[in-house]
Structures are given as structure tokens and as C-alpha cells.
């Protein structure tokens, strides 16, 4: 794989180009963080082909929707958006609409039958997009959904579409080899392949030179990253050492693959955030076996115990699916009890929806009634709300470090950002701005958010909240 040396102009090209004289591309992204990063790769490819990026769909010559097939409701949202795009095509001549990503891979024929869609392109064929756009100019449909065994887009500097320029994603690998029974990802994103670490460090340094303060390393299963003997723990250390001023996160980990060496690396480097997303999916060993997760309840809890031992202040989040095939009430109770035992700080919670082509769809019956799924999901959500609130209450009266990411949605006078443990904090703006690292004293909380006062304010006697007890900050 050829690594391109970047000059200053190339580094600057990771910013989106807005040029009124160029044809314009508009991208909507649905689904996971990997899709966000893929949209940035697509923007880079089209920018090189002469397009500029627009945030106004009404100005776009090329409208793309980057799709997710993990759950049915994600696909239904896309179909709804396509109907809106139909109206855009009626308003203006020479508007091209493309569906890219996982849904394109899975539903190519159905999408092409729809007279709204001109281009269908899968996650491994984005380099072909400029050619496919040219093809549509002669009235033809453009399609490429071939999966690749080696495509990683490692030589492409993504165009960062995030408006704040504070946090960014780097994809360190693509695809997945786990073939969990419920999951469509191996069929839409192909087999697992890792990037040359040199290209990851190159991209990381680009971000640093452009002022980014935090990076998240992405993979369907980052713990199985491997390149010529370089493990994920090795890569994590390389990243932390290359840009010590940047915060480092990663997602997603697999319980069967996360090693003690990864945890020890996290504990060693202060810029690696003490936060792990560790999907459990179910608390029942029987259901985990049916899901082909390759660990049981006890093994998962042992991994949690090791995390707590090596990184005592590590926050842990998870994914939970309820109502999987043959799930009993006892299985459901096992999930609730595991949630209580772990005490998750946050969770993504879903009811099972069968995905065509998966192992579960081929071999199991979706036999848990819908009303039972909804009832169990409600109980899981209610419990996690209690756990999240309890987690946040532990932070009351403490001082946390917040990387400011944006202005609060509720008030322009407030800023918001995350702690190393990935907890969202809202506090009065004062003299601080987006991109700052701010010490914040936590004064209140909800199940979703911490609220506080910046240290520069509570150190000022005029603004000091004397009703709060003094706290000490551990070095």
C-alpha cells in the first residue's frame, strides 16, 4: 500500500471546500460512527473530483444518503427521506440522487427499481463514485456494490464534516469476521481488514495540525486489529505517544477479544480516555450462545472485573438487545440482573428486529411476541435510567475535565462537552469557547447530563457557590 507524503496544501484539504462555482454535493448520514467517517471519505473523493460540499440540499447537484441496515427502523427512515429527495428532483433539473453504504449493499435491486435513485454504491466502492456520476449524465443508472478484501481508504484524507473541528473519527479497520446471528454487518461491510498503522498516525497528525483535540479510533471490533504483528494495544500506545495533547477514544470493543494489555495501555497513558463501550447484548448465557457471541455471562463479568481492577474510574457503556429468538422471561431477568451487577453508565437498548440474510433469519424463528419485546425493552430502559442517574450522582461536587464540543442546544449562554468518561456536561459559557479544556465543578445532574460551574467562575468570589462543600482534586 502506497503512503502519500502530505504537503501543507494536502493537510488543509481535510477541511470541506465551499465554492459557489463548483458542482455541489450534499450528504446525509444515518447509523454508526463508521458511517460518519465513510461520509467524510466520500466527501474527500468528490472534492478531489471537482465538487464542493454544501449544507443546503437546495443547492446540491449531487444528493447522497449514507445508510444503515442494522435495524429496520433505520431503513424506514431512509425510504422516507428518499420521498423528500423526489421533490428536490422535481424542483431542479440535473439533480442526481445516490444511496450509499450498508442499505445500498443489501437492497440494491429494490433501490434501483425506485425512480428516485440514480446511484447505488456499497461501502467498498466509494472510489468509483465520480465515474458513476458521469454515467448518470447519459441517463444510465450507476451501481457498484462489490465488497473488497483489502479496501481501507487508507490513502485518503477524509474531509471533516463536523462543524466544530474539535473531535474526529479515524477508521483503523473495516469489516467484521464475528458473524453474530442477529447482525447484518459482515454481509454489508465484508470481511475484516486492518489499516497500516503508519497511515493511521499520518491521519492523526493531520488532525492535530488542524487543531482537533480528540480522536476516536473506529472498527467493528477494534480489539482484533492486526497489522504485521502490531496489535490493538500496540496501536493504542503509538497513537497516544504520537499526539500526547489529544484525547484518544476507541469503539467498539468485543468482550471475547479485549486483552489485559489494552487495559494496561489505557492505564499507562493519561490522554487515553477512561471509557469503554463493551456490548453485552444479553445477560443470559443461553441467549449469548444462540447469538454466536462466543462468550458467556460469567466470562463477560470477569472482563468487567478486570477493567475495574486495572482502571478503577473507567466508565462502561453497552449494547443490549431484548426479545431475541427463544428468549424467555428468565433470560430477560438475567439481563436485568447483569445490568445491576455491572452498573452501566450508559446503554444503547433495542428490541430485536430480524434482518434478512443473517444466521438468525435463516435458522431461527422470531418467536417473541411484539408486545412482550416492548414490555421487556421498557423495563430495560427504566432500569438503565436509574443506573445512569446513579452514575451521575457520584460526580456531584467533584471537579471534572471537560473538552468543550459545542454550544448547548438549550441556551446560547451555555457550553457543553464530555469528560474522559464520556459523560456530557453543560455549564455557563463565561470566557470559554469551543475546543477549550475546562475544569468544571459538578453541581447538579439528570440521568443524561451533568451540570456545573467552570473553575474560573467558582474560583472567583463574586460567582462562588458557597452552598457547595469544598472538594479536592486528585492529581
C-alpha positions in Angstrom: 0.0 0.0 0.0 1.5 3.4 -1.0 1.6 6.1 1.6 1.4 9.6 0.2 3.6 12.3 1.8 1.4 15.2 2.6 2.3 18.8 2.0 0.6 21.8 3.7 -2.0 22.1 1.0 -2.9 18.4 1.3 -3.3 18.8 5.1 -5.6 21.8 4.6 -7.7 19.7 2.2 -9.3 17.8 5.1 -11.5 20.9 5.6 -14.6 21.0 3.4 -14.4 23.3 0.4 -17.4 25.6 -0.1 -17.2 27.1 -3.6 -20.1 28.7 -5.5 -18.6 27.9 -8.9 -18.2 24.2 -8.4 -20.9 21.5 -8.6 -22.1 20.8 -5.1 -22.5 17.6 -3.0 -24.9 17.2 -0.1 -24.6 14.2 2.2 -27.0 12.9 4.9 -25.6 10.2 7.2 -27.5 7.6 9.2 -26.3 4.9 11.6 -23.0 4.4 13.3 -19.8 6.4 13.7 -18.3 4.3 10.9 -20.9 5.8 8.6 -20.0 9.3 9.7 -16.3 8.6 8.8 -17.4 7.0 5.5 -19.3 10.1 4.6 -16.1 12.1 5.2 -14.2 9.7 2.9 -16.8 10.2 0.2 -16.7 14.0 0.6 -12.9 13.8 0.1 -13.3 11.7 -3.1 -15.8 14.0 -4.6 -13.9 17.1 -3.6 -10.9 15.8 -5.5 -13.3 15.2 -8.4 -14.2 18.9 -8.5 -17.2 19.1 -6.2 -17.6 21.4 -3.2 -19.6 20.5 0.0 -22.9 22.2 0.7 -25.0 22.1 3.8 -28.1 23.3 1.9 -29.8 20.5 0.0 -31.5 23.1 -2.2 -28.1 24.0 -3.7 -26.9 20.4 -4.3 -26.2 18.9 -7.7 -25.5 15.5 -6.1 -27.5 14.3 -3.1 -26.2 11.3 -1.2 -27.7 9.4 1.7 -25.4 7.2 3.6 -27.4 4.4 5.1 -27.6 1.8 7.9 -29.1 -1.7 7.7 -28.5 -2.8 11.3 -32.2 -2.2 12.2 -35.4 -2.0 10.2 -36.4 1.5 11.6 -33.1 2.9 10.2 -34.0 1.7 6.8 -37.6 3.0 7.1 -36.2 6.5 7.8 -34.2 6.3 4.6 -37.2 5.4 2.5 -39.0 8.4 3.9 -36.0 10.7 3.1 -36.0 9.4 -0.5 -39.5 10.6 -1.0 -38.3 14.1 0.1 -35.5 13.9 -2.4 -38.0 13.1 -5.1 -39.4 16.6 -4.6 -35.9 18.1 -4.9 -35.5 16.4 -8.3 -38.8 17.8 -9.4 -37.8 21.3 -8.4 -34.5 21.4 -10.3 -33.1 19.8 -13.4 -29.9 17.7 -13.3 -30.1 16.6 -9.7 -28.5 13.2 -9.0 -29.6 11.1 -6.0 -27.4 8.3 -4.7 -27.8 5.7 -1.9 -24.5 4.7 -0.4 -23.4 2.4 2.4 -24.9 -0.7 4.0 -28.5 -0.4 2.8 -27.2 0.1 -0.8 -25.3 -3.2 -0.4 -28.3 -5.1 1.0 -31.2 -3.6 -1.1 -29.5 -2.7 -4.4 -32.2 -4.1 -6.7 -35.1 -2.6 -4.8 -33.4 0.8 -4.7 -32.7 0.8 -8.4 -36.4 0.0 -9.2 -37.2 3.2 -7.4 -37.2 6.1 -10.0 -35.8 8.5 -7.3 -32.4 6.8 -7.1 -29.7 7.2 -9.8 -26.7 5.7 -8.0 -26.3 2.7 -5.6 -22.9 2.2 -4.2 -21.6 -0.1 -1.4 -19.1 0.7 1.4 -16.1 -0.7 -0.5 -16.7 1.1 -3.9 -16.7 4.8 -3.0 -13.7 5.4 -5.3 -15.9 4.7 -8.2 -18.5 7.4 -7.3 -17.1 10.1 -9.7 -17.4 7.6 -12.6 -20.9 6.6 -11.7 -22.0 10.2 -11.5 -20.7 10.7 -15.0 -22.6 7.6 -16.1 -25.9 9.1 -14.9 -25.4 12.1 -17.2 -26.2 9.9 -20.1 -29.4 8.6 -18.4 -28.0 5.4 -17.1 -28.1 4.1 -13.5 -24.8 3.8 -11.6 -24.2 0.8 -9.4 -21.2 -0.8 -7.7 -21.8 -3.0 -4.6 -18.8 -5.2 -4.8 -17.2 -6.0 -1.5 -13.4 -5.9 -1.2 -10.9 -8.0 0.8 -8.3 -5.1 1.0 -10.0 -1.7 0.6 -9.4 0.5 3.7 -9.3 4.0 2.1 -6.0 4.4 4.0 -4.5 6.8 1.5 -7.5 9.2 1.6 -7.6 12.2 4.0 -11.3 12.4 5.0 -13.0 15.8 4.6 -14.1 16.5 8.2 -17.8 17.5 8.1 -18.2 18.2 11.8 -18.8 21.9 12.1 -16.8 22.4 15.4 -13.5 21.0 14.4 -12.9 19.6 17.9 -13.5 15.8 17.6 -12.9 13.4 14.7 -13.0 9.7 13.8 -10.3 7.6 12.3 -11.2 4.2 10.9 -8.5 1.8 11.8 -10.1 -1.3 10.2 -13.1 -2.3 8.1 -15.5 -5.3 8.0 -16.2 -8.0 10.6 -15.5 -11.7 11.0 -17.6 -12.4 14.0 -20.9 -13.3 12.2 -23.2 -12.7 15.3 -26.5 -14.4 14.5 -28.5 -11.1 14.6 -26.1 -8.9 12.7 -26.1 -7.9 9.0 -22.7 -6.1 9.1 -20.5 -9.0 7.8 -22.8 -9.2 4.8 -22.9 -5.4 4.1 -19.3 -4.5 5.0 -17.4 -7.7 4.2 -14.6 -9.4 6.0 -12.2 -7.8 8.5 -9.1 -6.0 7.3 -6.8 -3.6 9.2 -5.0 -0.5 8.1 -1.3 0.1 8.0 -0.5 1.9 11.4 1.7 4.4 9.5 -1.4 5.7 7.7 -3.3 6.0 10.9 -0.6 8.0 12.5 -0.3 10.2 9.4 -4.1 10.9 9.6 -3.8 11.5 13.3 -1.1 14.1 12.8 -3.2 15.9 10.2 -6.0 16.3 12.7 -3.6 17.6 15.3 -2.1 20.2 12.9 -5.6 21.3 12.1 -6.5 21.9 15.7 -8.5 18.9 16.6 -8.5 18.0 20.3 -9.9 14.4 20.4 -9.9 11.4 18.1 -11.9 8.2 18.2 -10.4 5.1 16.6 -13.1 3.1 14.9 -13.7 -0.5 14.0 -16.5 -3.1 14.2 -14.1 -4.9 16.6 -11.1 -2.8 17.4 -9.6 -5.5 19.6 -9.0 -7.7 16.7 -6.9 -5.1 14.9 -3.7 -6.7 13.5 -1.1 -5.5 11.1 2.2 -7.4 10.7 2.4 -8.2 14.4 1.1 -4.8 15.6 -1.9 -5.5 17.9 -4.5 -3.0 19.0 -2.7 -2.4 22.3 0.4 -1.6 20.3 -1.5 0.8 18.0 -3.2 2.5 21.0 0.2 3.2 22.5 1.5 4.5 19.2 -1.5 6.9 18.9 -1.2 8.1 22.5 2.5 8.8 22.1 2.2 10.5 18.7 -0.1 13.2 19.8 0.0 13.4 23.6 -2.0 16.6 23.7 -5.0 14.9 22.0 -7.6 12.8 23.8 -8.0 9.3 22.5 -11.1 7.1 22.4 -12.0 3.9 20.6 -15.0 1.9 19.6 -16.2 -0.8 19.5 -14.6 -3.5 21.7 -15.6 -7.2 21.8 -15.7 -9.0 25.2 -14.1 -12.1 23.8 -11.1 -10.1 22.3 -10.3 -7.3 24.7 -7.0 -8.1 26.3 -5.4 -7.0 29.6 -2.7 -5.4 27.6 -5.2 -3.0 26.1 -6.4 -2.1 29.6 -2.9 -1.7 30.9 -2.1 0.6 27.9 -5.2 2.7 28.8 -4.0 3.0 32.4 -0.5 4.0 31.3 -1.3 6.9 29.0 -3.2 9.9 30.5 -4.6 11.0 27.2 -6.4 7.8 26.6 -9.9 8.3 27.9 -11.1 6.0 30.7 -14.2 4.9 28.9 -15.0 1.5 27.2 -18.1 0.6 25.2 -18.4 -3.2 25.7 -21.6 -4.6 24.1 -23.1 -7.5 26.1 -26.3 -7.9 24.1 -27.8 -10.3 26.7 -27.2 -11.3 30.3 -28.3 -14.9 29.5 -25.6 -17.4 28.6 -28.1 -19.4 26.6 -29.1 -16.4 24.5 -25.4 -15.4 24.1 -24.7 -18.8 22.7 -27.7 -18.6 20.3 -26.4 -15.1 19.2 -22.9 -16.7 18.5 -21.3 -14.1 20.7 -18.5 -16.6 21.8 -18.6 -15.7 25.5 -20.9 -16.4 28.3 -22.3 -14.4 31.2 -19.5 -15.3 33.6 -16.7 -14.5 31.1 -18.3 -11.1 30.4 -18.5 -10.3 34.1 -14.8 -11.4 34.6 -13.8 -8.9 31.9 -15.8 -6.2 33.7 -14.0 -7.2 37.0 -10.6 -6.9 35.2 -11.5 -3.4 33.8 -12.5 -2.2 37.3 -9.2 -3.6 38.8 -6.9 -2.1 36.2 -8.8 1.2 35.5 -10.9 1.9 38.7 -12.5 5.1 37.3 -13.4 3.6 33.9 -16.9 4.3 32.6 -18.6 1.4 30.8 -21.4 1.5 28.4 -23.0 -1.3 26.4 -25.5 -2.5 23.8 -28.5 -4.6 24.8 -30.9 -6.5 22.5 -34.1 -7.8 24.1 -36.6 -10.2 22.5 -34.1 -12.3 20.6 -35.3 -15.7 19.3 -36.4 -18.0 22.1 -35.7 -15.5 24.8 -37.6 -16.5 28.0 -38.7 -14.4 30.9 -35.8 -16.0 32.8 -33.4 -14.9 30.1 -34.8 -11.4 30.4 -34.3 -11.4 34.2 -30.7 -12.5 33.6 -30.2 -9.4 31.5 -31.7 -7.1 34.2 -29.6 -8.7 36.9 -26.4 -8.3 34.9 -27.2 -4.6 34.3 -27.5 -4.2 38.0 -24.3 -6.0 38.7 -22.2 -4.0 36.2 -23.9 -0.7 36.9 -23.6 0.6 33.3 -23.1 4.4 32.9 -25.0 4.3 29.6 -26.5 1.8 27.2 -27.9 1.6 23.7 -31.1 -0.6 24.0 -33.1 -2.2 21.3 -35.8 -4.8 20.7 -34.8 -7.5 18.3 -35.7 -7.0 14.6 -35.0 -9.7 12.2 -32.5 -8.8 9.4 -32.8 -10.7 6.2 -29.8 -12.9 5.3 -28.5 -13.2 8.9 -27.9 -16.5 10.6 -30.9 -15.8 12.9 -33.2 -15.2 9.9 -32.1 -18.4 8.2 -32.1 -20.7 11.2 -34.3 -19.3 14.0 -37.9 -18.2 14.3 -38.6 -14.7 15.5 -40.9 -16.1 18.2 -41.0 -13.5 21.0 -44.3 -11.6 20.6 -44.0 -7.9 19.8 -45.9 -6.8 23.0 -43.5 -8.9 25.1 -40.5 -7.3 23.3 -41.9 -3.8 24.0 -42.6 -4.6 27.7 -39.1 -6.0 28.2 -37.4 -3.1 26.4 -39.3 -0.7 28.6 -38.1 -2.5 31.8 -34.5 -2.4 30.5 -34.8 1.3 29.6 -36.3 2.1 33.0 -33.5 0.3 34.8 -30.8 1.9 32.8 -32.3 5.3 33.6 -31.8 4.5 37.3 -28.3 3.3 36.7 -27.3 6.4 34.6 -28.7 8.7 37.3 -26.8 6.8 40.0 -23.7 7.1 37.9 -24.1 10.9 37.5 -24.9 11.4 41.2 -21.5 10.0 42.1 -20.0 13.0 40.3 -21.8 15.6 42.3 -19.4 18.1 44.0 -16.5 16.7 42.1 -14.3 18.5 39.6 -14.1 17.1 36.1 -12.2 18.0 33.0 -14.5 18.8 30.1 -13.5 19.2 26.4 -15.9 21.8 25.1 -17.6 20.5 21.9 -20.4 22.9 21.2 -22.9 25.4 22.5 -25.7 23.9 24.5 -28.9 23.2 22.4 -31.0 24.8 25.2 -29.1 28.0 25.7 -26.5 30.0 23.8 -25.1 31.1 27.1 -24.1 27.6 28.0 -21.4 25.3 26.6 -21.4 21.5 26.5 -18.7 18.9 26.3 -17.6 15.5 27.6 -15.5 14.2 30.4 -12.8 11.5 29.8 -15.5 9.1 31.0 -17.8 10.2 28.1 -20.3 12.0 30.3 -21.9 15.1 28.9 -21.5 18.3 30.9 -23.3 21.6 30.5 -22.0 24.8 32.1 -22.2 28.6 31.7 -20.0 29.9 28.9 -18.2 32.7 30.7 -15.0 33.4 28.8 -14.6 29.8 27.5 -15.0 28.7 23.9 -15.4 25.5 21.8 -12.2 23.5 21.9 -11.2 24.5 25.4 -10.3 22.0 28.1 -12.2 23.3 31.2 -12.2 22.2 34.8 -15.9 22.1 35.9 -17.4 21.6 39.4 -20.5 19.4 39.1 -23.5 21.0 40.9 -26.5 19.1 39.5 -27.3 16.2 37.2 -30.0 14.3 35.4 -29.9 10.8 34.0 -28.5 12.2 30.7 -26.4 15.2 31.7 -24.1 16.7 34.3 -24.4 20.4 35.1 -21.7 22.5 36.7 -19.7 25.7 37.0 -16.4 26.4 35.4 -13.4 26.5 37.8 -12.6 30.1 36.6 -16.0 31.1 37.9 -16.2 29.2 41.2 -12.7 30.4 42.0 -14.0 33.9 41.6 -15.5 35.0 44.9 -18.1 37.1 43.1 -19.5 33.9 41.4 -18.6 31.3 44.0 -21.5 29.0 45.1 -20.9 28.9 48.9 -23.6 26.3 49.4 -21.4 23.6 48.0 -18.8 21.9 50.1 -15.1 22.3 49.2 -13.7 19.4 47.2 -10.1 18.3 46.5 -8.9 17.3 43.0 -6.7 14.3 42.8 -3.6 14.9 40.7 
